[in-house]
């Protein structure tokens, strides 16, 4: 069963969008010329951006599998979903536990249109899509469809993958994460990845220029700054890591060095 929580807004194809650029990095087909042009500028200064995107995707798969294999959590809240790329989170979770329930959240109308076509739940479980902006987290936690789909009195796995570097400090990202985590029951999990300049600061200065020139807010963060999002939570081993070293399962991409990936990722439990 699948539910959609909003009608599609018009799509702005006059400026690049981070979700559509990410789709380009993953060799998807749901982007426009303006996204291709911006992504090409990123590739010119950081040729491993596709390795970065694919490694991030692999982390999401492994983290979801870890949750389903090692915990009793069968509910997922994926904020900053992006354009669906199979397998989606619900396909990973329902592959082993068909009764799993997943709520996807994004604000790009392109994502919404593809959510309607691609997010198909196992009959034993349920998926839902809410169009909302993470910068207004109360619109997520108060959404009627969220509470219709997930039992918020029970543990939920909150996924914030490759999202928070698009929330600069003036948008109060740490307060946003705290608001979302506070809405979760004890025993819930946060699984998160975040871009970092730690391994190649010069390249990332140029990448930031490309995104900002396209009107996209972005702020990459150091390891210490990313750790701050997990305050009060208990890390799953091996803690905050470069994602290709987070519980590797043999799927590591060729060329996935720390500098090429330039991400930190981790999974942590709410006590």
Beta strands, then each sheet from edge to edge (+ up, - down):
strand 1: 2-4
strand 2: 75-79
strand 3: 101-106
strand 4: 126-131
strand 5: 157-161
strand 6: 189-195
strand 7: 233-235
strand 8: 263-270
sheet 1: 1+ 4+ 3+ 2+ 5+ 6+ 8- 7+
end
